Amino acid sequence: MNAIDPAIHIAAANIKLQNVSKTYGKLNIIPNMDVEFRAGEFTVVLGPSGCGKSTLMQMIAGLERVSGGKIVIGDREVQDLEPKERGCAMVFQNYALYPHMTVFDNIAYSLKIAGFTKAERQARVEVVAKMLGLTDYLARKPGQLSGGQRQRVAIGRAIVREPAVLLFDEPLSNLDAQLRHDTRVELAELHKRIGATTVFVTHDQVEAMTLADRILILNKGEVEQYGTPKEIYHHPASIFVARFIGSPPMNILSVSGDGTALRLADGQAVVDSHLIGDFHVGVRPEDIVVRNSGSRPGLRAQVRYREDLGSHSIIAADLAGETLRIATPFGADAPDLNVLSFSFPSDRLHLFDTKTGRAIHGALKEKT
């Protein structure tokens, strides 16, 4: 561990949003929100465009004023403090580097403004440059760097201040696919080394699932779910989460309970159940079991098309007037038939309320 790491570990602070809201006139962007980002964790704020992700980030950083509530970083209320007083450092989507300055000067600029001596600036920048693989580029200017290198300079400029909180606002969206992957790996390794509390905004579920200790999923400014990637994937709290996470997303089917089973519109029984009324049932494409022609009959659906993606195949089928997607693993023999027979493992089914869209837990019994 290098000289800068212990200081950043010590500086890590939790972030509490207590009844925080943001409005623009009559437009309510974020209703009252209560959430806590734990010290030292990597939290990803995930959601579609316009859900309030960047607004939330900017309120934490102090670039937007809250309309109501409190923001507490560590043991200090910060909602009325200027950005420079909050102990946060932010990395933007567009890097925001000074084009006329060298890499060294870009990284050292905030230290110079803060009154650090030339020797102190030199020592800190050298440590950060080594950490980020930028030692050989300190004399270059941003225009002489690749997109990934410029992003690392922006990160270096942020962490050189030893902040209590690191904020990333969609920092990888300008990179191509391979560079996004490589930079994700670098960010994950960097977080393990310095341990600063990190909040990362994205609309990309792959970034969220691979980087996060915890994911906060937003929908129209409301918290849909807050948990670990595994919790969110395997136990979605709502239909919105179930459909937003996963590629392809979870299948959501309309069913009716008659007291003996939950049935599709065509009468096929999905699972034994004592429930009565209308519900939605969810099942992940990879959890569906395709039956061979010699096994006992299961659910049946009309095949519409197949997609071979190399690592796996996706079968799209018409099931009781709804589209069902089935993922078959690499090497599996998916029957080349127009009509498929398959089953849903009862322990992998998810039940949702039709009115609220929220998950209903413990209502499905094992099928015998």
N, C-alpha and C positions, 0 to 999 in steps of 0.2 A: 504493500500500500504506500502511495507516495505522500508527499508532505501536505498536499491540499485535502486529501481524502478525510482525515479525522475531523477537520474543521467543519466540513460539509455534513458529515454524519451527526456531529453535535448540534448543528444548526437546524436540522430537520424538525419541522413543526406541523402539528395537525391543523386542519382548517375546518371551522364550523360555520355553516350557514344556518342562521336561526330566523325562521319566518321571513326569509329574503324574498323580495318581489321587485319586478321591474316593469314599468309602464311607460308608454310614449303617448301622452294625451289619453284618449279612450282605449288605445290598443294595449292589451295586457299580454306582454311577452312572456314573463315568468310569474305565475301566481305564487302564493306563499310556499317557499321551499325550506325544508329542514333536512339537512344532510351533513355528514361529517366525513372528511377525507383524512385518513389516518396518517400519522407521522411516519415518514420513510417509505410509504407505499407508492406504487405506480398506479394511479387511477386514470382510467380512460372514460371520457364523457362521450357517449355515442348516441347518434340519432340522425334522422333525415335532415335535409336542408330546411332551415327556417324553424327548427324546434327550440332554439334558444341556447345552443351550445356555446357559440362565441360570445354571446351577451353575458352568459354566466362567467366565462373566463375573464372577460374584460372587467366585470364587477369585482372579481377577486383581485385583479391586478391594479384596480383603481382607475382604469381608463373610462369606465362608466360608473356613474353614481347609482347607488341602490335607491329604489323608490320607497322601500320600507324594510325593516328588519335589521339584523346585525351580521357582520362578518368578523369572526374571531380567528386570528392566526396565532398559534401558540397560546399565550395568555393575554393577548392584546386585542381590543376591538379596533378594527382598521377601516371601517366603512367611511369614516370622515378624514382619513389620512391621505396625503398625496402618494402617488405611486412609489416615489423614491424612498418613502418612509415605511413601506410595508414589508421589506425583506424578501420581495419576489423578483424573479428575473423571468423575462418572457421571450420566447422564440416564435417568430411570425412565419406565416406561409411564404412571404416574399423575401425573407432573409434580412432585408433592411440594412445592408452593409454600406459603408461609405466607400464609393468607388475610387476616390482619389487617395485613400489610405492603404497602406500595406496590411497584410494579415495581422502582423504584430500590432500595428497601431489600432486596428479595428478591435482586437481582443482587449487591448490595454486601455482603450479610450475611457471606459467608465471608471477605471482605477485612477487615471489622470485627473478626471473631474473631481473624484473624491479626495484628492490630495495625497495619494501615495507617492513615495519617492521613486526616482528612476530605477534605483536598485531593486526596490520592492516590486515594481511593475515587471521588471526583467525576470525576476525569480518566479513570479506567479505565472506569467505568460509561458515561460519555458516548461513549467510543470504541466499546464493545461495543453499546450501544443503536443507534448510527448504523449499525454493521455489520449488525444484525439488523432494522432498520426499526422500532425501538421508541422512538425519541426522543420522539414525541408521546404516549406512553403511560406515561411514567415516574412520573407522579403517580397513576395509577390503581391499583386493587387487582385481584387475579386474578379476582374475581367479575365484574368489568366488562369482561373480555376474552373473545375467542373462543377455541376450543380450539387453533387454530393459533398465536394470539398467546401463549397460556399456554405452549405448547411452546417457542416462541422464548425466552420468559423463562427457562425451565428450561435451555435451551442457553446462554443468556447467563450465567447463574449459574455454569455449568460452565467456560466458556472465559475468564471474567474472571480466573481464577486462573492463567492461562497454564500449563496442565498439560502434562506430557510425553505423557499418554495420555488420550484421550476415549473413554468407554465408553457405549454406547447399548443399553438393554435394551428392545427392542420399543417404541420411542418413538412410533410412528405408529399403533398398533393401535386407539387410541381415536378416531381421526379418520375422517370420512366419505371416500368414494372420491376426490372432487375435491380435498379438502384434503390427503389423503395424497399425491396427485400433486404438488401445489404445494409441500408441505413437503419432499418428496424432492428437488425441484429446488433448493430453498433450501439443503438440507444438502450437496448436491453442490457448489454454488457456494461455500458456506462452507468446505468442506474444501480447495478449490483455493486459497482466499485465505489460510488460516492454516496448512495443512500438518501439523497435529498427527496423530500416530499415532492412528487411529480404529478401534475394534472395535464392530461393530453387530450385534446379535442380532435375528433375525427368523425367522418360519416362512413368509414371503411371498417366493416366488421372483422376483416382479417387482421388489420392493425390492432383492433381492440382485443381479439381473442389471443393473439400472440404476445402482446406487450403487457397486458394489465394484470395486476394483482386483484383489482376489483374493477367492475364496469358499472357506470351509472348510465342507464338508458333513459333518454328524454323523448317525450312526445308532446308537442305543442306546449312546451314549458313545464310539463308535469313529469314527475319521476315515475316511470313505468316499473323499473326494477333496479335494485342496487345489490350486487353480489359478485362472487367470483365467476370467472368465465365458465367453469363447469356447472355451477349452480344455474346460471342463466341459460346455458345450452340444454341441460337435462331437466331443469325444472322451471320453465318459463312461467312468469307470473301472470301473463295475459296473452291474448291472441296476437296483439301487436308485437310483443317480444318474440313469440314463437315464429312469426312470419319474418321478422327483421333479422334474426340470427339463424344462420345455416344457409348452405348453398348446395343444392336447392333448399328452399325453406321448408319448414314443417307443413305437411298436408293438414288442412283444416276442413272437416267434413260435417255437414248438418245431419243430426240424428234425432230420433224420437224414441223415448222410453215407454214401453208398454207394461212394465212391471216384471218382465222376464228377460228382456234384452234391449240394448240400444240398437235401433234399426235405421238403415238408410232409407231414402225415399222410395226405393224399389222393393223394400221389405227384407233385404239381406241383413242378417244379424251381425253386428260388429263385435259385440262382447256381451256376455251375460250380465244382467244388472236388474236390481229391484226398482230403479228409478222410473219415474213417470214424468213426462213432459219433454220439451224441446231443449236440446243442448248442442254444443259443438264438440267433436272429438278431434284431437290432434295426434299425428304419428309422423315421426321422422322418416324420410325416404329410405334411409339405410337400415331402419328397424323392420321393414316389411319383409316377410318371408315368402319367397316365390315357391310354389309347390310344383313338383314334377307330375307328369301325366298319370303315374301309377299310384299317387297318394290319394287319401280321401279328399273329397271336394272341399274347397274353402270359399272365400269370397271370389267373385268373378268380375272382370272388367274388360272392356274392349280396348285393345292397344291402338293408339293414335300414331305414335312415332317413337323412334329410339335415337339416342345420342351416344356415340362412343367417344369418351373423353380420355381414353388411354388408361388412366389409373382406375377408372370405373365407368360404368354405363348408366344412363338415365333412361328409363322407360316412362313415357307419358301415356296414361290410359284414361278412358272415360268410365267413371264409376258412379252410377246412379245420377247422371247428369252433371257431375263435378269432375274436375281434372285431378287425377292422382298421379304423383311422381314417385317412382320406385328406383332406388340406387342399388345397382348390383356391383359387387367388388370385382377387381381385375381377375380374370381367369374363370369367373363363375359362368356356368352354362345357363344363360337366360333363354328359356324356350322361345324359339322363333315361331310364335303363334299369334293369331289375331285376337284370341281370347286367352287371358291369363287367369290362373287360379293362384290365390295367395292368402295369407293370414296376417293378422296383427297380433303380436305378442301382447297379452293383456297387461303385463307389467311395464310396457313401454308406451301405453296409451295415456293421453292427457285429456282431461275434461274441462270445458270452459262454459261459463254462463253466457247465454245468448244475448242478454240485455247489456251486461256490463263488460263482457269480454274477459273477465278475470278468471283465473284458474280456480277449479273446485278440487280440493285435495281429499283423498281418502274415500271417494264415493264409488270407485270401481273395484269390484272383487275379482279374484283370480278366476279364470275360466277353467272349468274342470274337463 
